[in-house]
Amino acid sequence: MLQKHQSYKMKTVIASVLSALSLNIALGANFAFSADAPLLDVPSQNNSINMVDPTPVAFQQPAVDGLNFKAGVISGVIGGNHNHMFVGSVALPMPLMPSFGIQLDLGIGKYRKEFISAASGLHIFYRDPNKGLVGIYGDWGYVENEHGGRVGLEISTYQDRWSLEAMAGVQFGQHFLTEFVDEVDLAYYFTDNLKGSIGHRLISRGHVANIAFEYAPSNNGWSVYGEAEIGEDDYDAVWGGIRYSFGSSAGKSLIERDRQSDPIIRIPRNLASLTQCGDTQNGHESWNGYETSTTTNLCSDRDTLRSYGAEISKNGDDSENTVK
């Protein structure tokens, strides 16, 4: 009976995600194509933009402008402890379906002095470079020895120099209570190479406010960026980094890279929920993506950890291990 229940639960989750993705792709197609534009119209043979063509200009552009790479380093504090990571990504258009793209993100580093931190993310999306993006997103985070994942919908909309980017979904794993999470960012490009944003996060420790920037000194692929966060449960974070973009995006401005090349990288943001964990006296049910099980280690806010009689083994203040 348990296996049947787990199988039914997994099928229900998959069906819900696919249904939501289908709806968002339909909505994306609706804003990308005008009513009188022929659905199968294509650009002229020389691949230049044809201004006489009634097809919207965005329809003549792929979701990703080619094979793109990013590589960089970040350093700072997450949840009261130092975290240093190498982070990279690769993005490309889907073969035979250029309106769709895929991006893989990877990160590896050190949290505090004794813990390894690692993360990965996968974006599969439809994008109109002049209007926005809709897709599905999933990631995994690890801060030795706790780990967990997130899966949900990713949506962006572009209007002149404004961008609104959001991810909403479910956080799950053997060290988490299965619950809703989100990331929302409202960004403005002061110049083609300078972006600032404010945002909101919902993590296992509660609501979090975010402010961020990115600056590209010139169109040579290099940029510097930073983020600062403060939220409930005494959570705080601040980090900065430098990265290099190369491939088809080489020589492009920051706003062009963000909208034509690769979506936002959500590392190390996805580690925030793993910054306060403890061993519980009473086990809790968790879903690892395949089955539901009972475990005795939990990452959450202090009130939840207190309700499970947990002792904190990973947090920002080593002098206070027992949740009071």
C-alpha positions in Angstrom: 0.0 0.0 0.0 2.9 2.4 0.8 4.5 1.9 -2.6 1.1 2.5 -4.3 0.6 5.7 -2.3 4.2 6.9 -3.1 3.7 6.1 -6.8 0.4 7.9 -6.9 2.0 10.9 -5.1 4.9 11.0 -7.5 2.6 10.8 -10.5 0.4 13.6 -9.1 3.4 15.9 -8.6 4.8 15.2 -12.1 1.3 15.8 -13.6 1.0 19.1 -11.7 4.4 20.4 -12.9 3.7 19.4 -16.5 0.3 21.0 -16.4 1.7 24.3 -15.0 4.5 24.2 -17.6 2.1 23.7 -20.5 0.0 26.7 -19.3 3.0 29.0 -19.0 4.4 28.0 -22.4 0.9 28.8 -23.8 0.9 32.1 -22.1 4.5 32.8 -23.3 3.5 32.0 -26.9 0.6 34.3 -26.6 2.7 37.4 -25.6 5.4 36.5 -28.1 3.3 36.3 -31.2 0.8 38.9 -32.5 -2.6 37.7 -33.7 -1.9 38.4 -37.3 1.6 37.0 -37.5 1.8 33.7 -39.3 2.9 31.0 -36.8 5.4 29.3 -39.1 6.9 32.5 -40.6 10.7 32.5 -40.5 13.4 35.1 -40.9 15.0 35.9 -44.2 17.6 33.5 -45.5 20.5 35.8 -44.6 19.5 35.5 -40.9 19.2 39.3 -40.6 16.2 41.0 -39.0 13.6 41.8 -41.7 11.8 45.0 -40.6 9.1 44.5 -43.4 8.3 41.0 -42.0 5.1 41.2 -39.9 6.6 38.6 -37.6 7.6 40.2 -34.3 11.4 40.8 -34.1 11.6 38.7 -31.0 10.2 35.7 -32.9 13.3 35.9 -35.2 15.6 35.4 -32.2 16.4 32.2 -30.3 15.9 31.7 -26.6 19.7 31.5 -26.2 22.0 33.2 -28.7 24.4 30.2 -28.9 26.7 28.2 -26.6 27.4 30.3 -23.6 29.6 29.8 -20.5 30.1 31.6 -17.2 32.8 31.0 -14.6 33.6 32.8 -11.4 34.2 32.9 -7.7 32.1 34.2 -4.8 33.0 34.9 -1.2 31.0 36.1 1.8 28.7 35.1 4.6 25.5 33.1 4.4 23.4 32.5 7.5 26.1 33.9 9.8 29.0 31.8 8.4 31.6 32.2 5.7 31.0 30.6 2.4 33.5 30.6 -0.6 32.6 28.9 -3.9 33.6 28.4 -7.5 30.5 28.8 -9.7 30.0 28.0 -13.4 27.2 27.6 -15.9 26.6 26.5 -19.5 23.6 27.6 -21.6 22.5 26.6 -25.1 19.4 26.6 -27.3 17.6 23.3 -27.7 18.4 21.5 -31.0 15.5 21.9 -33.5 13.6 24.1 -31.0 15.5 27.4 -30.9 12.7 29.1 -29.0 13.6 26.9 -26.0 16.8 26.9 -24.0 18.6 24.9 -21.3 21.1 25.9 -18.7 23.1 23.9 -16.2 24.7 25.6 -13.1 27.3 24.1 -10.8 29.0 25.3 -7.6 31.6 23.9 -5.1 33.2 25.4 -2.1 33.7 25.6 1.6 31.2 26.6 4.3 32.7 27.7 7.7 36.0 25.9 8.0 34.8 22.3 8.3 31.9 22.0 5.9 31.9 21.4 2.1 29.3 23.3 0.2 28.0 22.4 -3.2 25.1 23.2 -5.5 23.6 22.6 -8.9 20.7 24.0 -10.9 18.9 23.2 -14.1 16.7 25.6 -16.2 14.5 24.4 -19.1 12.7 27.4 -20.6 10.9 29.2 -23.5 12.1 32.8 -24.0 11.2 35.7 -26.2 14.3 37.9 -25.7 12.3 41.1 -26.0 9.4 40.1 -23.7 10.3 37.4 -21.1 10.9 33.8 -20.1 8.8 31.0 -18.8 10.1 27.5 -17.8 10.7 24.9 -15.2 13.6 25.1 -12.7 15.2 22.6 -10.3 18.2 22.8 -8.0 20.0 20.9 -5.3 22.1 22.3 -2.4 24.5 20.6 0.0 26.2 21.9 3.1 27.9 19.0 4.8 26.1 16.8 5.7 22.6 18.2 5.1 21.1 18.6 1.6 17.9 19.3 -0.2 16.3 20.4 -3.5 13.8 22.8 -5.0 11.6 22.5 -8.1 9.2 24.9 -9.5 8.3 27.5 -12.2 10.6 30.2 -13.4 9.2 33.4 -15.0 10.7 36.6 -16.2 9.3 39.7 -17.9 11.2 42.5 -19.6 10.0 46.0 -20.1 12.5 48.6 -21.3 15.2 48.8 -18.6 13.0 46.9 -16.0 13.1 43.2 -15.4 10.9 41.2 -13.1 12.2 37.7 -12.3 10.6 35.0 -10.2 10.9 31.4 -9.1 8.2 29.7 -7.1 8.0 26.1 -6.2 8.5 23.4 -3.5 11.5 22.7 -1.3 12.0 19.0 -0.4 14.5 16.5 0.8 15.3 14.3 3.8 16.5 17.3 5.8 13.6 19.6 5.0 9.9 19.8 5.7 8.2 19.9 2.3 7.1 23.5 1.9 6.6 26.4 -0.5 9.6 28.6 -1.4 10.1 31.5 -3.7 12.6 34.1 -5.1 11.3 37.4 -6.6 13.6 40.2 -8.0 12.7 43.5 -9.5 15.7 44.8 -11.4 16.6 48.0 -13.2 19.4 48.6 -15.6 20.8 52.1 -14.9 23.0 51.6 -18.0 23.5 48.7 -20.3 26.2 47.5 -18.0 25.0 48.4 -14.5 22.0 46.6 -12.8 20.5 47.0 -9.4 17.7 45.0 -7.9 15.5 44.4 -4.8 13.9 41.2 -4.0 12.1 38.7 -1.6 13.0 35.2 -0.7 11.0 32.5 1.2 13.4 30.0 2.7 13.2 27.4 5.5 14.0 30.1 8.0 11.3 32.5 6.9 10.9 35.6 4.8 14.1 37.4 3.6 14.7 40.8 1.9 17.4 41.1 -0.7 19.3 43.8 -2.5 21.8 43.2 -5.3 23.9 44.7 -8.1 26.0 43.7 -11.0 28.4 45.8 -13.0 30.3 45.0 -16.2 33.2 47.6 -16.7 33.1 47.0 -20.5 31.7 44.6 -23.1 34.6 42.1 -22.6 32.7 39.4 -20.6 33.9 40.4 -17.1 31.5 41.5 -14.4 31.4 42.0 -10.6 28.3 41.5 -8.5 27.1 41.3 -4.9 24.0 40.6 -2.8 23.0 41.3 0.8 20.1 39.8 2.7 18.3 40.1 6.0 15.3 38.2 7.2 13.4 36.5 9.9 14.9 34.1 12.4 18.0 36.4 12.7 19.1 35.3 9.1 21.6 37.5 7.3 23.9 37.1 4.3 26.2 39.2 2.2 28.5 38.0 -0.6 30.3 39.3 -3.7 31.9 37.8 -6.7 33.6 38.2 -10.1 32.7 36.2 -13.2 33.7 35.9 -16.8 31.1 35.2 -19.6 32.4 33.7 -22.8 31.0 31.9 -25.9 28.4 33.5 -28.0 27.8 36.2 -25.3 31.4 37.5 -25.6 31.4 41.2 -26.3 27.8 41.8 -25.3 26.6 44.2 -22.7 25.2 43.1 -19.4 21.6 43.6 -20.3 22.1 41.7 -23.6 23.7 38.8 -21.8 20.9 38.6 -19.2 18.1 38.6 -21.8 19.7 36.8 -24.8 22.3 34.5 -23.4 21.8 32.9 -19.9 19.1 33.1 -17.2 19.9 34.1 -13.6 22.2 31.7 -11.6 20.5 30.9 -8.2 23.7 29.7 -6.5 24.5 30.3 -3.6 20.9 31.4 -2.8 19.7 27.8 -2.7 22.1 27.2 0.3 20.2 29.6 2.6 17.8 27.0 3.8 20.7 24.7 4.9 22.3 27.2 7.3 20.5 26.2 10.5 20.0 22.5 11.2 19.7 20.2 14.2 19.2 16.7 15.4 15.7 16.2 16.5 14.4 14.1 19.4 11.3 13.3 17.4 11.6 12.2 13.8 9.9 14.2 11.0 8.5 13.0 7.7 10.3 14.2 4.6 10.0 13.6 0.9 13.2 13.1 -1.1 11.5 13.3 -4.5 10.8 9.5 -4.7 9.5 8.4 -1.3 8.4 9.6 2.1 10.5 8.7 5.0 11.1 9.6 8.7 14.5 11.2 9.6 15.9 12.8 12.7 17.9 15.7 11.2 16.1 18.9 10.2 17.0 22.3 8.7 14.5 25.0 9.6 13.7 28.1 11.7 14.3 28.1 15.5 10.6 27.8 16.4 10.2 24.7 14.2 13.4 23.1 15.5 12.2 23.9 19.1 9.0 22.0 18.4 11.0 18.9 17.4 13.3 19.2 20.5 16.3 19.8 18.2 19.8 20.8 19.1 21.4 23.1 16.5 24.5 21.6 14.9 25.0 24.3 12.2 24.2 27.9 12.7 25.7 31.4 13.0 26.5 31.2 16.7 28.4 28.2 17.9 28.0 29.3 21.5 24.3 28.6 21.5 23.6 25.1 20.3 20.4 24.2 22.1 17.3 25.8 20.8 15.6 27.5 23.8 
